[in-house]
Structure formats: structure tokens, C-alpha cells
């Protein structure tokens, strides 16, 4: 299956699952049921406490009909509030 984060530094997998669930009005339990996993697994994924297997990551991407790299990354995603800030003029 997946891997608990913290096993090796730098192995963190960042995700946008919570954001996508909110945008789609899907509860953790609904997503878990659709994926065939326990609802707590979704919480562990969202908090970065658990890295998904490739199979699970692909199934999550299919659920949201998005490319897997839109949902998962090895680098933190930029904050939406940072993207809205106007560029400094000098």
C-alpha cells in the first residue's frame, strides 16, 4: 500500500485532496467509499501523514478527473493567497 511519511527526510508527498473535496462538496467518507478505503485514510492523506500508493494516487486523480500531478507533488503547492498578491513595484 502506501508509506507513512517521515520514514526518510525529503520523501513527503504534498496534495490538494482537501481543497478538491471542498470544491466538489465531497466528504471524507464519500471519497473513501468511492476509493474503497477507510475514511481515516483520506484524513491521513490530507494531513500528509500517509503517502499514497501509486495505484491509490491514480484512483484519486480519476475520481476528480484531473492529472495526478495536479493533485500530488513532491514540493509544497503555492498558497492560493500568495498567487493573488500583486507584484511589488520598485
N, C-alpha and C positions, 0 to 999 in steps of 0.2 A: 504494500500500500504506500502511503506517504512517509514522510520523515518529520520527526519533531524538530522544530527549529532550535538553534542553539547547539547543535551537535558539533558543528565546525563554524568558526567565525567566517563571515562572508557568504554563507550559504542561504541567507534569508531570501524568501520569495515574497515580494510585495504584491498586493492585489487590490482590486476595486470591487470586490464582491458586495460589500455592504452598500456602497454607492449605487451599484446596479440594482440591488434588491429594492432599495428605496425608490429609485426611478421607475421600476416596474411594479411597485406595490406588492412585492412578494415577501412573505415571512420566511424566517429561517426554516421553519417546519415545512412550508410548501416547497422550498428549494430542495431541502433534504429528501423529501418524499419523491420529488421528480428525479433526483440523482440516485436514490436507493441507498442513502447513508443516514446515520443518526443526525438529528438536528443539532446536537452539540458539536459535531464535526464541522458544520458550517460556521459556528461561532469560533472554533479553534482556528479555522482557515482565515476568517475575517481579522482576527487579532494577531495573525502571524505566528501562532503557537504551533502550527502544524503546516508542513509543506505538502501540497497535494501530489499524488502520483501523476504521471503524465496522462494516464487514462482519465482520472478524475478531472484534471485541468481541462482536457479536451471536451469532456461531457459538460462542464460548466460553461465553456465557450459556446457549445452547441445550444445549450439552454437559453442563453442570452443572444444567440445568433450574432456573435462577434468573433473576430480573430482572437486566438488565445493570447497574443501579445498585447492586446488592448486591455485585457483583464489582469494578466500576470507579468511581473518584471523582476529582474534581479537588482534593479535600482529603485529607490523610492520614486513614486509618481509625484510630479509637481502638484502643489496645492492649488485648487481652483482659485482661491483668493489671491494667490501670487500672480496668476495669469491675468487677472483683471487690473492689476496696479499699472498706472501709466508709467511709461519710461521716464527716467529722470532726465531733465534737460540741463545742459550746463553751459 
